Amino acid sequence: MLFMLIVKASHNSEAGNRPNPELNAAMTRYNEELMEAGVRVMAKGLHPSSNGLRISFPESGGDPVVTEGPFDEPNNLVAGFFLLDVESKEEAIKWAKRAPDPQGFGEGQIELRQVFE
């Protein structure tokens, strides 16, 4: 079963601030554990929304609208993700709970979603 651990953005990540050395080390250990267990398919961080675009489709059959970032409400944005291949939802939850606070400063939040296969 594929699950995506979606790392939610924060004011800190949207400002483009990189994790401190301690958080970087914790994330490296977590990634190594995922790889050693053979469950990590991919993991990537994203640039702040100020470097992004939104494409919306306000009218069916109409022209798409392009909006440049940054976008409001960082906790509604994605800062990165882990894609895991696990045996069950319970195993995905176990791995998600082992992740370090991805934003540090008590701002971190991870959303867990199953991927259609």
Phi and psi restraints in degrees (range 20) as a CNS / XPLOR table:
assign (resid 1 and name C) (resid 2 and name N)
       (resid 2 and name CA) (resid 2 and name C) 1.0 -96.0 20.0 2
assign (resid 2 and name N) (resid 2 and name CA)
       (resid 2 and name C) (resid 3 and name N) 1.0 134.6 20.0 2
assign (resid 2 and name C) (resid 3 and name N)
       (resid 3 and name CA) (resid 3 and name C) 1.0 -131.2 20.0 2
assign (resid 3 and name N) (resid 3 and name CA)
       (resid 3 and name C) (resid 4 and name N) 1.0 142.3 20.0 2
assign (resid 3 and name C) (resid 4 and name N)
       (resid 4 and name CA) (resid 4 and name C) 1.0 -108.2 20.0 2
assign (resid 4 and name N) (resid 4 and name CA)
       (resid 4 and name C) (resid 5 and name N) 1.0 124.7 20.0 2
assign (resid 4 and name C) (resid 5 and name N)
       (resid 5 and name CA) (resid 5 and name C) 1.0 -93.5 20.0 2
assign (resid 5 and name N) (resid 5 and name CA)
       (resid 5 and name C) (resid 6 and name N) 1.0 107.6 20.0 2
assign (resid 5 and name C) (resid 6 and name N)
       (resid 6 and name CA) (resid 6 and name C) 1.0 -93.7 20.0 2
assign (resid 6 and name N) (resid 6 and name CA)
       (resid 6 and name C) (resid 7 and name N) 1.0 115.9 20.0 2
assign (resid 6 and name C) (resid 7 and name N)
       (resid 7 and name CA) (resid 7 and name C) 1.0 -84.0 20.0 2
assign (resid 7 and name N) (resid 7 and name CA)
       (resid 7 and name C) (resid 8 and name N) 1.0 116.6 20.0 2
assign (resid 7 and name C) (resid 8 and name N)
       (resid 8 and name CA) (resid 8 and name C) 1.0 -75.8 20.0 2
assign (resid 8 and name N) (resid 8 and name CA)
       (resid 8 and name C) (resid 9 and name N) 1.0 148.6 20.0 2
assign (resid 8 and name C) (resid 9 and name N)
       (resid 9 and name CA) (resid 9 and name C) 1.0 -76.6 20.0 2
assign (resid 9 and name N) (resid 9 and name CA)
       (resid 9 and name C) (resid 10 and name N) 1.0 168.0 20.0 2
assign (resid 9 and name C) (resid 10 and name N)
       (resid 10 and name CA) (resid 10 and name C) 1.0 -141.3 20.0 2
assign (resid 10 and name N) (resid 10 and name CA)
       (resid 10 and name C) (resid 11 and name N) 1.0 172.9 20.0 2
assign (resid 10 and name C) (resid 11 and name N)
       (resid 11 and name CA) (resid 11 and name C) 1.0 -58.2 20.0 2
assign (resid 11 and name N) (resid 11 and name CA)
       (resid 11 and name C) (resid 12 and name N) 1.0 -36.4 20.0 2
assign (resid 11 and name C) (resid 12 and name N)
       (resid 12 and name CA) (resid 12 and name C) 1.0 -64.8 20.0 2
assign (resid 12 and name N) (resid 12 and name CA)
       (resid 12 and name C) (resid 13 and name N) 1.0 -49.1 20.0 2
assign (resid 12 and name C) (resid 13 and name N)
       (resid 13 and name CA) (resid 13 and name C) 1.0 -68.6 20.0 2
assign (resid 13 and name N) (resid 13 and name CA)
       (resid 13 and name C) (resid 14 and name N) 1.0 -34.9 20.0 2
assign (resid 13 and name C) (resid 14 and name N)
       (resid 14 and name CA) (resid 14 and name C) 1.0 -68.4 20.0 2
assign (resid 14 and name N) (resid 14 and name CA)
       (resid 14 and name C) (resid 15 and name N) 1.0 -24.3 20.0 2
assign (resid 14 and name C) (resid 15 and name N)
       (resid 15 and name CA) (resid 15 and name C) 1.0 -77.8 20.0 2
assign (resid 15 and name N) (resid 15 and name CA)
       (resid 15 and name C) (resid 16 and name N) 1.0 -5.1 20.0 2
assign (resid 15 and name C) (resid 16 and name N)
       (resid 16 and name CA) (resid 16 and name C) 1.0 83.8 20.0 2
assign (resid 16 and name N) (resid 16 and name CA)
       (resid 16 and name C) (resid 17 and name N) 1.0 11.0 20.0 2
assign (resid 16 and name C) (resid 17 and name N)
       (resid 17 and name CA) (resid 17 and name C) 1.0 -73.1 20.0 2
assign (resid 17 and name N) (resid 17 and name CA)
       (resid 17 and name C) (resid 18 and name N) 1.0 130.5 20.0 2
assign (resid 17 and name C) (resid 18 and name N)
       (resid 18 and name CA) (resid 18 and name C) 1.0 -83.4 20.0 2
assign (resid 18 and name N) (resid 18 and name CA)
       (resid 18 and name C) (resid 19 and name N) 1.0 154.1 20.0 2
assign (resid 18 and name C) (resid 19 and name N)
       (resid 19 and name CA) (resid 19 and name C) 1.0 -60.7 20.0 2
assign (resid 19 and name N) (resid 19 and name CA)
       (resid 19 and name C) (resid 20 and name N) 1.0 151.0 20.0 2
assign (resid 19 and name C) (resid 20 and name N)
       (resid 20 and name CA) (resid 20 and name C) 1.0 -70.8 20.0 2
assign (resid 20 and name N) (resid 20 and name CA)
       (resid 20 and name C) (resid 21 and name N) 1.0 166.9 20.0 2
assign (resid 20 and name C) (resid 21 and name N)
       (resid 21 and name CA) (resid 21 and name C) 1.0 -57.2 20.0 2
assign (resid 21 and name N) (resid 21 and name CA)
       (resid 21 and name C) (resid 22 and name N) 1.0 -36.7 20.0 2
assign (resid 21 and name C) (resid 22 and name N)
       (resid 22 and name CA) (resid 22 and name C) 1.0 -65.5 20.0 2
assign (resid 22 and name N) (resid 22 and name CA)
       (resid 22 and name C) (resid 23 and name N) 1.0 -44.0 20.0 2
assign (resid 22 and name C) (resid 23 and name N)
       (resid 23 and name CA) (resid 23 and name C) 1.0 -68.2 20.0 2
assign (resid 23 and name N) (resid 23 and name CA)
       (resid 23 and name C) (resid 24 and name N) 1.0 -38.7 20.0 2
assign (resid 23 and name C) (resid 24 and name N)
       (resid 24 and name CA) (resid 24 and name C) 1.0 -58.6 20.0 2
assign (resid 24 and name N) (resid 24 and name CA)
       (resid 24 and name C) (resid 25 and name N) 1.0 -44.3 20.0 2
assign (resid 24 and name C) (resid 25 and name N)
       (resid 25 and name CA) (resid 25 and name C) 1.0 -64.5 20.0 2
assign (resid 25 and name N) (resid 25 and name CA)
       (resid 25 and name C) (resid 26 and name N) 1.0 -41.8 20.0 2
assign (resid 25 and name C) (resid 26 and name N)
       (resid 26 and name CA) (resid 26 and name C) 1.0 -64.3 20.0 2
assign (resid 26 and name N) (resid 26 and name CA)
       (resid 26 and name C) (resid 27 and name N) 1.0 -40.8 20.0 2
assign (resid 26 and name C) (resid 27 and name N)
       (resid 27 and name CA) (resid 27 and name C) 1.0 -66.7 20.0 2
assign (resid 27 and name N) (resid 27 and name CA)
       (resid 27 and name C) (resid 28 and name N) 1.0 -38.4 20.0 2
assign (resid 27 and name C) (resid 28 and name N)
       (resid 28 and name CA) (resid 28 and name C) 1.0 -61.7 20.0 2
assign (resid 28 and name N) (resid 28 and name CA)
       (resid 28 and name C) (resid 29 and name N) 1.0 -45.4 20.0 2
assign (resid 28 and name C) (resid 29 and name N)
       (resid 29 and name CA) (resid 29 and name C) 1.0 -61.0 20.0 2
assign (resid 29 and name N) (resid 29 and name CA)
       (resid 29 and name C) (resid 30 and name N) 1.0 -44.4 20.0 2
assign (resid 29 and name C) (resid 30 and name N)
       (resid 30 and name CA) (resid 30 and name C) 1.0 -60.5 20.0 2
assign (resid 30 and name N) (resid 30 and name CA)
       (resid 30 and name C) (resid 31 and name N) 1.0 -46.6 20.0 2
assign (resid 30 and name C) (resid 31 and name N)
       (resid 31 and name CA) (resid 31 and name C) 1.0 -60.8 20.0 2
assign (resid 31 and name N) (resid 31 and name CA)
       (resid 31 and name C) (resid 32 and name N) 1.0 -40.0 20.0 2
assign (resid 31 and name C) (resid 32 and name N)
       (resid 32 and name CA) (resid 32 and name C) 1.0 -64.0 20.0 2
assign (resid 32 and name N) (resid 32 and name CA)
       (resid 32 and name C) (resid 33 and name N) 1.0 -40.7 20.0 2
assign (resid 32 and name C) (resid 33 and name N)
       (resid 33 and name CA) (resid 33 and name C) 1.0 -62.3 20.0 2
assign (resid 33 and name N) (resid 33 and name CA)
       (resid 33 and name C) (resid 34 and name N) 1.0 -43.3 20.0 2
assign (resid 33 and name C) (resid 34 and name N)
       (resid 34 and name CA) (resid 34 and name C) 1.0 -61.5 20.0 2
assign (resid 34 and name N) (resid 34 and name CA)
       (resid 34 and name C) (resid 35 and name N) 1.0 -43.2 20.0 2
assign (resid 34 and name C) (resid 35 and name N)
       (resid 35 and name CA) (resid 35 and name C) 1.0 -68.0 20.0 2
assign (resid 35 and name N) (resid 35 and name CA)
       (resid 35 and name C) (resid 36 and name N) 1.0 -43.3 20.0 2
assign (resid 35 and name C) (resid 36 and name N)
       (resid 36 and name CA) (resid 36 and name C) 1.0 -61.5 20.0 2
assign (resid 36 and name N) (resid 36 and name CA)
       (resid 36 and name C) (resid 37 and name N) 1.0 -34.4 20.0 2
assign (resid 36 and name C) (resid 37 and name N)
       (resid 37 and name CA) (resid 37 and name C) 1.0 -79.0 20.0 2
assign (resid 37 and name N) (resid 37 and name CA)
       (resid 37 and name C) (resid 38 and name N) 1.0 -10.5 20.0 2
assign (resid 37 and name C) (resid 38 and name N)
       (resid 38 and name CA) (resid 38 and name C) 1.0 73.3 20.0 2
assign (resid 38 and name N) (resid 38 and name CA)
       (resid 38 and name C) (resid 39 and name N) 1.0 25.0 20.0 2
assign (resid 38 and name C) (resid 39 and name N)
       (resid 39 and name CA) (resid 39 and name C) 1.0 -107.1 20.0 2
assign (resid 39 and name N) (resid 39 and name CA)
       (resid 39 and name C) (resid 40 and name N) 1.0 -16.7 20.0 2
assign (resid 39 and name C) (resid 40 and name N)
       (resid 40 and name CA) (resid 40 and name C) 1.0 -81.2 20.0 2
assign (resid 40 and name N) (resid 40 and name CA)
       (resid 40 and name C) (resid 41 and name N) 1.0 122.2 20.0 2
assign (resid 40 and name C) (resid 41 and name N)
       (resid 41 and name CA) (resid 41 and name C) 1.0 -92.5 20.0 2
assign (resid 41 and name N) (resid 41 and name CA)
       (resid 41 and name C) (resid 42 and name N) 1.0 -43.9 20.0 2
assign (resid 41 and name C) (resid 42 and name N)
       (resid 42 and name CA) (resid 42 and name C) 1.0 -163.7 20.0 2
assign (resid 42 and name N) (resid 42 and name CA)
       (resid 42 and name C) (resid 43 and name N) 1.0 152.7 20.0 2
assign (resid 42 and name C) (resid 43 and name N)
       (resid 43 and name CA) (resid 43 and name C) 1.0 -149.8 20.0 2
assign (resid 43 and name N) (resid 43 and name CA)
       (resid 43 and name C) (resid 44 and name N) 1.0 130.2 20.0 2
assign (resid 43 and name C) (resid 44 and name N)
       (resid 44 and name CA) (resid 44 and name C) 1.0 -147.8 20.0 2
assign (resid 44 and name N) (resid 44 and name CA)
       (resid 44 and name C) (resid 45 and name N) 1.0 148.9 20.0 2
assign (resid 44 and name C) (resid 45 and name N)
       (resid 45 and name CA) (resid 45 and name C) 1.0 -100.1 20.0 2
assign (resid 45 and name N) (resid 45 and name CA)
       (resid 45 and name C) (resid 46 and name N) 1.0 155.8 20.0 2
assign (resid 45 and name C) (resid 46 and name N)
       (resid 46 and name CA) (resid 46 and name C) 1.0 -113.1 20.0 2
assign (resid 46 and name N) (resid 46 and name CA)
       (resid 46 and name C) (resid 47 and name N) 1.0 150.7 20.0 2
assign (resid 46 and name C) (resid 47 and name N)
       (resid 47 and name CA) (resid 47 and name C) 1.0 -65.7 20.0 2
assign (resid 47 and name N) (resid 47 and name CA)
       (resid 47 and name C) (resid 48 and name N) 1.0 158.7 20.0 2
assign (resid 47 and name C) (resid 48 and name N)
       (resid 48 and name CA) (resid 48 and name C) 1.0 -58.2 20.0 2
assign (resid 48 and name N) (resid 48 and name CA)
       (resid 48 and name C) (resid 49 and name N) 1.0 157.7 20.0 2
assign (resid 48 and name C) (resid 49 and name N)
       (resid 49 and name CA) (resid 49 and name C) 1.0 -64.2 20.0 2
assign (resid 49 and name N) (resid 49 and name CA)
       (resid 49 and name C) (resid 50 and name N) 1.0 -16.4 20.0 2
assign (resid 49 and name C) (resid 50 and name N)
       (resid 50 and name CA) (resid 50 and name C) 1.0 -62.6 20.0 2
assign (resid 50 and name N) (resid 50 and name CA)
       (resid 50 and name C) (resid 51 and name N) 1.0 -20.4 20.0 2
assign (resid 50 and name C) (resid 51 and name N)
       (resid 51 and name CA) (resid 51 and name C) 1.0 -97.6 20.0 2
assign (resid 51 and name N) (resid 51 and name CA)
       (resid 51 and name C) (resid 52 and name N) 1.0 6.0 20.0 2
assign (resid 51 and name C) (resid 52 and name N)
       (resid 52 and name CA) (resid 52 and name C) 1.0 -110.1 20.0 2
assign (resid 52 and name N) (resid 52 and name CA)
       (resid 52 and name C) (resid 53 and name N) 1.0 175.7 20.0 2
assign (resid 52 and name C) (resid 53 and name N)
       (resid 53 and name CA) (resid 53 and name C) 1.0 -133.6 20.0 2
assign (resid 53 and name N) (resid 53 and name CA)
       (resid 53 and name C) (resid 54 and name N) 1.0 155.0 20.0 2
assign (resid 53 and name C) (resid 54 and name N)
       (resid 54 and name CA) (resid 54 and name C) 1.0 -120.1 20.0 2
assign (resid 54 and name N) (resid 54 and name CA)
       (resid 54 and name C) (resid 55 and name N) 1.0 134.6 20.0 2
assign (resid 54 and name C) (resid 55 and name N)
       (resid 55 and name CA) (resid 55 and name C) 1.0 -110.8 20.0 2
assign (resid 55 and name N) (resid 55 and name CA)
       (resid 55 and name C) (resid 56 and name N) 1.0 118.4 20.0 2
assign (resid 55 and name C) (resid 56 and name N)
       (resid 56 and name CA) (resid 56 and name C) 1.0 -117.2 20.0 2
assign (resid 56 and name N) (resid 56 and name CA)
       (resid 56 and name C) (resid 57 and name N) 1.0 156.7 20.0 2
assign (resid 56 and name C) (resid 57 and name N)
       (resid 57 and name CA) (resid 57 and name C) 1.0 -124.2 20.0 2
assign (resid 57 and name N) (resid 57 and name CA)
       (resid 57 and name C) (resid 58 and name N) 1.0 78.7 20.0 2
assign (resid 57 and name C) (resid 58 and name N)
       (resid 58 and name CA) (resid 58 and name C) 1.0 -69.7 20.0 2
assign (resid 58 and name N) (resid 58 and name CA)
       (resid 58 and name C) (resid 59 and name N) 1.0 -23.7 20.0 2
assign (resid 58 and name C) (resid 59 and name N)
       (resid 59 and name CA) (resid 59 and name C) 1.0 -130.4 20.0 2
assign (resid 59 and name N) (resid 59 and name CA)
       (resid 59 and name C) (resid 60 and name N) 1.0 129.0 20.0 2
assign (resid 59 and name C) (resid 60 and name N)
       (resid 60 and name CA) (resid 60 and name C) 1.0 -57.2 20.0 2
assign (resid 60 and name N) (resid 60 and name CA)
       (resid 60 and name C) (resid 61 and name N) 1.0 123.6 20.0 2
assign (resid 60 and name C) (resid 61 and name N)
       (resid 61 and name CA) (resid 61 and name C) 1.0 81.1 20.0 2
assign (resid 61 and name N) (resid 61 and name CA)
       (resid 61 and name C) (resid 62 and name N) 1.0 -5.4 20.0 2
assign (resid 61 and name C) (resid 62 and name N)
       (resid 62 and name CA) (resid 62 and name C) 1.0 -86.2 20.0 2
assign (resid 62 and name N) (resid 62 and name CA)
       (resid 62 and name C) (resid 63 and name N) 1.0 178.4 20.0 2
assign (resid 62 and name C) (resid 63 and name N)
       (resid 63 and name CA) (resid 63 and name C) 1.0 -72.6 20.0 2
assign (resid 63 and name N) (resid 63 and name CA)
       (resid 63 and name C) (resid 64 and name N) 1.0 138.9 20.0 2
assign (resid 63 and name C) (resid 64 and name N)
       (resid 64 and name CA) (resid 64 and name C) 1.0 -68.1 20.0 2
assign (resid 64 and name N) (resid 64 and name CA)
       (resid 64 and name C) (resid 65 and name N) 1.0 153.0 20.0 2
assign (resid 64 and name C) (resid 65 and name N)
       (resid 65 and name CA) (resid 65 and name C) 1.0 -111.2 20.0 2
assign (resid 65 and name N) (resid 65 and name CA)
       (resid 65 and name C) (resid 66 and name N) 1.0 129.8 20.0 2
assign (resid 65 and name C) (resid 66 and name N)
       (resid 66 and name CA) (resid 66 and name C) 1.0 -102.4 20.0 2
assign (resid 66 and name N) (resid 66 and name CA)
       (resid 66 and name C) (resid 67 and name N) 1.0 126.1 20.0 2
assign (resid 66 and name C) (resid 67 and name N)
       (resid 67 and name CA) (resid 67 and name C) 1.0 -120.8 20.0 2
assign (resid 67 and name N) (resid 67 and name CA)
       (resid 67 and name C) (resid 68 and name N) 1.0 127.9 20.0 2
assign (resid 67 and name C) (resid 68 and name N)
       (resid 68 and name CA) (resid 68 and name C) 1.0 -84.0 20.0 2
assign (resid 68 and name N) (resid 68 and name CA)
       (resid 68 and name C) (resid 69 and name N) 1.0 146.2 20.0 2
assign (resid 68 and name C) (resid 69 and name N)
       (resid 69 and name CA) (resid 69 and name C) 1.0 -73.2 20.0 2
assign (resid 69 and name N) (resid 69 and name CA)
       (resid 69 and name C) (resid 70 and name N) 1.0 175.3 20.0 2
assign (resid 69 and name C) (resid 70 and name N)
       (resid 70 and name CA) (resid 70 and name C) 1.0 -80.7 20.0 2
assign (resid 70 and name N) (resid 70 and name CA)
       (resid 70 and name C) (resid 71 and name N) 1.0 161.9 20.0 2
assign (resid 70 and name C) (resid 71 and name N)
       (resid 71 and name CA) (resid 71 and name C) 1.0 -112.4 20.0 2
assign (resid 71 and name N) (resid 71 and name CA)
       (resid 71 and name C) (resid 72 and name N) 1.0 151.4 20.0 2
assign (resid 71 and name C) (resid 72 and name N)
       (resid 72 and name CA) (resid 72 and name C) 1.0 -74.0 20.0 2
assign (resid 72 and name N) (resid 72 and name CA)
       (resid 72 and name C) (resid 73 and name N) 1.0 168.6 20.0 2
assign (resid 72 and name C) (resid 73 and name N)
       (resid 73 and name CA) (resid 73 and name C) 1.0 54.4 20.0 2
assign (resid 73 and name N) (resid 73 and name CA)
       (resid 73 and name C) (resid 74 and name N) 1.0 76.4 20.0 2
assign (resid 73 and name C) (resid 74 and name N)
       (resid 74 and name CA) (resid 74 and name C) 1.0 -52.8 20.0 2
assign (resid 74 and name N) (resid 74 and name CA)
       (resid 74 and name C) (resid 75 and name N) 1.0 -33.5 20.0 2
assign (resid 74 and name C) (resid 75 and name N)
       (resid 75 and name CA) (resid 75 and name C) 1.0 -68.3 20.0 2
assign (resid 75 and name N) (resid 75 and name CA)
       (resid 75 and name C) (resid 76 and name N) 1.0 -8.3 20.0 2
assign (resid 75 and name C) (resid 76 and name N)
       (resid 76 and name CA) (resid 76 and name C) 1.0 -97.2 20.0 2
assign (resid 76 and name N) (resid 76 and name CA)
       (resid 76 and name C) (resid 77 and name N) 1.0 3.1 20.0 2
assign (resid 76 and name C) (resid 77 and name N)
       (resid 77 and name CA) (resid 77 and name C) 1.0 -107.2 20.0 2
assign (resid 77 and name N) (resid 77 and name CA)
       (resid 77 and name C) (resid 78 and name N) 1.0 165.1 20.0 2
assign (resid 77 and name C) (resid 78 and name N)
       (resid 78 and name CA) (resid 78 and name C) 1.0 -106.4 20.0 2
assign (resid 78 and name N) (resid 78 and name CA)
       (resid 78 and name C) (resid 79 and name N) 1.0 131.3 20.0 2
assign (resid 78 and name C) (resid 79 and name N)
       (resid 79 and name CA) (resid 79 and name C) 1.0 -102.5 20.0 2
assign (resid 79 and name N) (resid 79 and name CA)
       (resid 79 and name C) (resid 80 and name N) 1.0 -18.4 20.0 2
assign (resid 79 and name C) (resid 80 and name N)
       (resid 80 and name CA) (resid 80 and name C) 1.0 176.5 20.0 2
assign (resid 80 and name N) (resid 80 and name CA)
       (resid 80 and name C) (resid 81 and name N) 1.0 -176.8 20.0 2
assign (resid 80 and name C) (resid 81 and name N)
       (resid 81 and name CA) (resid 81 and name C) 1.0 -158.7 20.0 2
assign (resid 81 and name N) (resid 81 and name CA)
       (resid 81 and name C) (resid 82 and name N) 1.0 158.6 20.0 2
assign (resid 81 and name C) (resid 82 and name N)
       (resid 82 and name CA) (resid 82 and name C) 1.0 -123.2 20.0 2
assign (resid 82 and name N) (resid 82 and name CA)
       (resid 82 and name C) (resid 83 and name N) 1.0 135.0 20.0 2
assign (resid 82 and name C) (resid 83 and name N)
       (resid 83 and name CA) (resid 83 and name C) 1.0 -110.0 20.0 2
assign (resid 83 and name N) (resid 83 and name CA)
       (resid 83 and name C) (resid 84 and name N) 1.0 118.9 20.0 2
assign (resid 83 and name C) (resid 84 and name N)
       (resid 84 and name CA) (resid 84 and name C) 1.0 -117.2 20.0 2
assign (resid 84 and name N) (resid 84 and name CA)
       (resid 84 and name C) (resid 85 and name N) 1.0 141.7 20.0 2
assign (resid 84 and name C) (resid 85 and name N)
       (resid 85 and name CA) (resid 85 and name C) 1.0 -111.6 20.0 2
assign (resid 85 and name N) (resid 85 and name CA)
       (resid 85 and name C) (resid 86 and name N) 1.0 103.9 20.0 2
assign (resid 85 and name C) (resid 86 and name N)
       (resid 86 and name CA) (resid 86 and name C) 1.0 -126.2 20.0 2
assign (resid 86 and name N) (resid 86 and name CA)
       (resid 86 and name C) (resid 87 and name N) 1.0 171.9 20.0 2
assign (resid 86 and name C) (resid 87 and name N)
       (resid 87 and name CA) (resid 87 and name C) 1.0 -81.8 20.0 2
assign (resid 87 and name N) (resid 87 and name CA)
       (resid 87 and name C) (resid 88 and name N) 1.0 -24.5 20.0 2
assign (resid 87 and name C) (resid 88 and name N)
       (resid 88 and name CA) (resid 88 and name C) 1.0 -157.3 20.0 2
assign (resid 88 and name N) (resid 88 and name CA)
       (resid 88 and name C) (resid 89 and name N) 1.0 165.2 20.0 2
assign (resid 88 and name C) (resid 89 and name N)
       (resid 89 and name CA) (resid 89 and name C) 1.0 -62.7 20.0 2
assign (resid 89 and name N) (resid 89 and name CA)
       (resid 89 and name C) (resid 90 and name N) 1.0 -37.8 20.0 2
assign (resid 89 and name C) (resid 90 and name N)
       (resid 90 and name CA) (resid 90 and name C) 1.0 -61.2 20.0 2
assign (resid 90 and name N) (resid 90 and name CA)
       (resid 90 and name C) (resid 91 and name N) 1.0 -39.7 20.0 2
assign (resid 90 and name C) (resid 91 and name N)
       (resid 91 and name CA) (resid 91 and name C) 1.0 -66.8 20.0 2
assign (resid 91 and name N) (resid 91 and name CA)
       (resid 91 and name C) (resid 92 and name N) 1.0 -39.3 20.0 2
assign (resid 91 and name C) (resid 92 and name N)
       (resid 92 and name CA) (resid 92 and name C) 1.0 -61.6 20.0 2
assign (resid 92 and name N) (resid 92 and name CA)
       (resid 92 and name C) (resid 93 and name N) 1.0 -42.6 20.0 2
assign (resid 92 and name C) (resid 93 and name N)
       (resid 93 and name CA) (resid 93 and name C) 1.0 -62.9 20.0 2
assign (resid 93 and name N) (resid 93 and name CA)
       (resid 93 and name C) (resid 94 and name N) 1.0 -41.8 20.0 2
assign (resid 93 and name C) (resid 94 and name N)
       (resid 94 and name CA) (resid 94 and name C) 1.0 -57.7 20.0 2
assign (resid 94 and name N) (resid 94 and name CA)
       (resid 94 and name C) (resid 95 and name N) 1.0 -46.6 20.0 2
assign (resid 94 and name C) (resid 95 and name N)
       (resid 95 and name CA) (resid 95 and name C) 1.0 -67.4 20.0 2
assign (resid 95 and name N) (resid 95 and name CA)
       (resid 95 and name C) (resid 96 and name N) 1.0 -39.9 20.0 2
assign (resid 95 and name C) (resid 96 and name N)
       (resid 96 and name CA) (resid 96 and name C) 1.0 -62.6 20.0 2
assign (resid 96 and name N) (resid 96 and name CA)
       (resid 96 and name C) (resid 97 and name N) 1.0 -39.3 20.0 2
assign (resid 96 and name C) (resid 97 and name N)
       (resid 97 and name CA) (resid 97 and name C) 1.0 -71.1 20.0 2
assign (resid 97 and name N) (resid 97 and name CA)
       (resid 97 and name C) (resid 98 and name N) 1.0 -20.1 20.0 2
assign (resid 97 and name C) (resid 98 and name N)
       (resid 98 and name CA) (resid 98 and name C) 1.0 -83.8 20.0 2
assign (resid 98 and name N) (resid 98 and name CA)
       (resid 98 and name C) (resid 99 and name N) 1.0 -12.4 20.0 2
assign (resid 98 and name C) (resid 99 and name N)
       (resid 99 and name CA) (resid 99 and name C) 1.0 -65.9 20.0 2
assign (resid 99 and name N) (resid 99 and name CA)
       (resid 99 and name C) (resid 100 and name N) 1.0 142.7 20.0 2
assign (resid 99 and name C) (resid 100 and name N)
       (resid 100 and name CA) (resid 100 and name C) 1.0 -68.9 20.0 2
assign (resid 100 and name N) (resid 100 and name CA)
       (resid 100 and name C) (resid 101 and name N) 1.0 159.4 20.0 2
assign (resid 100 and name C) (resid 101 and name N)
       (resid 101 and name CA) (resid 101 and name C) 1.0 -54.7 20.0 2
assign (resid 101 and name N) (resid 101 and name CA)
       (resid 101 and name C) (resid 102 and name N) 1.0 109.8 20.0 2
assign (resid 101 and name C) (resid 102 and name N)
       (resid 102 and name CA) (resid 102 and name C) 1.0 -68.2 20.0 2
assign (resid 102 and name N) (resid 102 and name CA)
       (resid 102 and name C) (resid 103 and name N) 1.0 -17.8 20.0 2
assign (resid 102 and name C) (resid 103 and name N)
       (resid 103 and name CA) (resid 103 and name C) 1.0 -106.8 20.0 2
assign (resid 103 and name N) (resid 103 and name CA)
       (resid 103 and name C) (resid 104 and name N) 1.0 -17.0 20.0 2
assign (resid 103 and name C) (resid 104 and name N)
       (resid 104 and name CA) (resid 104 and name C) 1.0 71.9 20.0 2
assign (resid 104 and name N) (resid 104 and name CA)
       (resid 104 and name C) (resid 105 and name N) 1.0 176.4 20.0 2
assign (resid 104 and name C) (resid 105 and name N)
       (resid 105 and name CA) (resid 105 and name C) 1.0 59.2 20.0 2
assign (resid 105 and name N) (resid 105 and name CA)
       (resid 105 and name C) (resid 106 and name N) 1.0 20.0 20.0 2
assign (resid 105 and name C) (resid 106 and name N)
       (resid 106 and name CA) (resid 106 and name C) 1.0 68.6 20.0 2
assign (resid 106 and name N) (resid 106 and name CA)
       (resid 106 and name C) (resid 107 and name N) 1.0 15.6 20.0 2
assign (resid 106 and name C) (resid 107 and name N)
       (resid 107 and name CA) (resid 107 and name C) 1.0 -95.6 20.0 2
assign (resid 107 and name N) (resid 107 and name CA)
       (resid 107 and name C) (resid 108 and name N) 1.0 -9.0 20.0 2
assign (resid 107 and name C) (resid 108 and name N)
       (resid 108 and name CA) (resid 108 and name C) 1.0 -70.5 20.0 2
assign (resid 108 and name N) (resid 108 and name CA)
       (resid 108 and name C) (resid 109 and name N) 1.0 146.0 20.0 2
assign (resid 108 and name C) (resid 109 and name N)
       (resid 109 and name CA) (resid 109 and name C) 1.0 -151.5 20.0 2
assign (resid 109 and name N) (resid 109 and name CA)
       (resid 109 and name C) (resid 110 and name N) 1.0 134.7 20.0 2
assign (resid 109 and name C) (resid 110 and name N)
       (resid 110 and name CA) (resid 110 and name C) 1.0 -121.0 20.0 2
assign (resid 110 and name N) (resid 110 and name CA)
       (resid 110 and name C) (resid 111 and name N) 1.0 133.1 20.0 2
assign (resid 110 and name C) (resid 111 and name N)
       (resid 111 and name CA) (resid 111 and name C) 1.0 -105.5 20.0 2
assign (resid 111 and name N) (resid 111 and name CA)
       (resid 111 and name C) (resid 112 and name N) 1.0 133.8 20.0 2
assign (resid 111 and name C) (resid 112 and name N)
       (resid 112 and name CA) (resid 112 and name C) 1.0 -109.0 20.0 2
assign (resid 112 and name N) (resid 112 and name CA)
       (resid 112 and name C) (resid 113 and name N) 1.0 123.2 20.0 2
assign (resid 112 and name C) (resid 113 and name N)
       (resid 113 and name CA) (resid 113 and name C) 1.0 -136.3 20.0 2
assign (resid 113 and name N) (resid 113 and name CA)
       (resid 113 and name C) (resid 114 and name N) 1.0 136.2 20.0 2
assign (resid 113 and name C) (resid 114 and name N)
       (resid 114 and name CA) (resid 114 and name C) 1.0 -77.0 20.0 2
assign (resid 114 and name N) (resid 114 and name CA)
       (resid 114 and name C) (resid 115 and name N) 1.0 142.5 20.0 2
assign (resid 114 and name C) (resid 115 and name N)
       (resid 115 and name CA) (resid 115 and name C) 1.0 -97.0 20.0 2
assign (resid 115 and name N) (resid 115 and name CA)
       (resid 115 and name C) (resid 116 and name N) 1.0 135.1 20.0 2
assign (resid 115 and name C) (resid 116 and name N)
       (resid 116 and name CA) (resid 116 and name C) 1.0 -65.2 20.0 2
assign (resid 116 and name N) (resid 116 and name CA)
       (resid 116 and name C) (resid 117 and name N) 1.0 137.5 20.0 2
